Amino acid sequence: EAFEPDWVKGSGKHVGSPWSCSELHAYEVWAAMSKECILHGEVWMACTLADEAIKHAKDHGDRRMLRDLAITKARLARVEGRYAESIKSLKDVTAADDEQAAKIACLLAEAYQKKGQPSLADSALRDTLLAMQTAARKSTPR
């Protein structure tokens, strides 16, 4: 999956993508509040805010926020001890920046370890490291 362009075609003209505009959407605030709720142990409220943010991010086509919310949902599942659900919430993430990739790798590795599958945990970390090294080599000018 390629990263999202700053402009999308809508109604025959170019319009700014929701993730590149300086405008703040309510679902972005809900996503941030969800993360904060996790830190304070408010799991039910974090889950409610994340679910609502996912609905709105889908409506706006904001794939960057959807990836971030998938990580949040995986963290919520981990906090509740539902490791299979944590893995499931990350299965649709097909592209990520370096920070997101690192978070996903750690969540997957922990979930696989807890499920008694250390080889899959090692594989998740190894594959992420390889992908990040490859991306770094491609972005370095020669």
N, C-alpha and C positions, 0 to 999 in steps of 0.2 A: 504494500500500500504506500503510495506516495504521500508526502506531507501536503497539507491543504494550501491552495493558493490564496493570496491576499484578496483576490477579486473572483467573483462568481458571476455567471450570466443569469440574469433573472429578467423576465419579461422583455427579452430582446436587447437588454443593455447591461453593462457591467455595473455591479453593485459590490460594495465592500462586504467581505465575509464577516460573520458575527465575531469570529475570534481575532480579527485584525482591526476592528473599529475601536475607537476610544470610548464607545458606549458601554455601560455596565448593565448586564442583564440580571434579573432577579435570581435565575438559577445559578449564576456564578457565586452570588452571595450565599445561597443555600448550600452549595458545595463546600464553601469555606467554613460555614457554620457547622456543617456535618463533621468536618475534620476536627474542629474545635470541640464538638460534643464528644467525640471519641476520646480526646485527651482528658476530658472531665468525667468519663465513665457514663455518660448519658447515651447508652447504646440505642435505646428505642427511638429517641429523638434524632440521633445521627442517622439511623436507618430511614426514618420518615423523610427527613430532609434530602438524603441522597436519592431516594426513590422519586421524589417530586422533581429534583434537579435533573435526573435522568430523563424523565418524561419531556421536560421543556428543552433540554439540550438536543434530544432527538428531533423535536419539532423545529428547532432552529438549525439543525444539521451541523452542530458544533462537535466534530469528532474529537478534537483535542480535549474538550471537557468530558466527553464520554469516556475517553481513556482514563482520565484522572478519576472519574467517578467509579470506574471499574476497579481501580486500585483501592479506592475508599471502601467499596463494597467488600473487597477481599480482606481488607483490614478489619472490617466489622465482623465478618465471618470468623476470622482468626481469633478475635477477642472473645467471641462466643464459643470457641472450640470446635467450630464446624469447618474442618480443614478441607473436606471434599467440596463444600460450597465455595470456599476460598479459591480453590483451583478452578472451579466451574465459572466463577465470575470473571476470571482472567482469560478464558479460552477465546473470546472474540477480539482480543487486542492483537492487531496484526502489525502495528507500527508504533514506535515510541521513541521519544528523545532519550538521551543518555540517563537523565535522572529517573524518568519513568521506567526505563529498562532495568536499572539497578533495583528499584523498589519491587518491580515485578519478580525479578530473579530471587530476591530475598524472600518474598512472600511464598513463591512456589517452592523454594528449597525448604523452608520451614514446614510448609504443609506436607510435602512429601516425606520429610523426616518424621513428622508426627504420625503419618500414616504407615510408617515402617517400610518406606521405599527409598532408602538412601541413594541407590544408584540413579533414580530419577532426580533426586535433589542435586547430586553432583552434575548430572547432565544439564540441568537447568542453569546452574551457575557457569559451567564450562561453555555452553552455547551462547549465553549472554556475553561473557567475556570475549569470545571469539567475534561475535557480531559487533561489539563496541570497538574492538581493535581494528576490524575491517573498515568500519565507518570512519575511524580516525585516520587510517591510511588514505582512504579515498578523499578526505577533506583536506589533507596536507598537500600544499602546492609543491610541485617538483621542479 
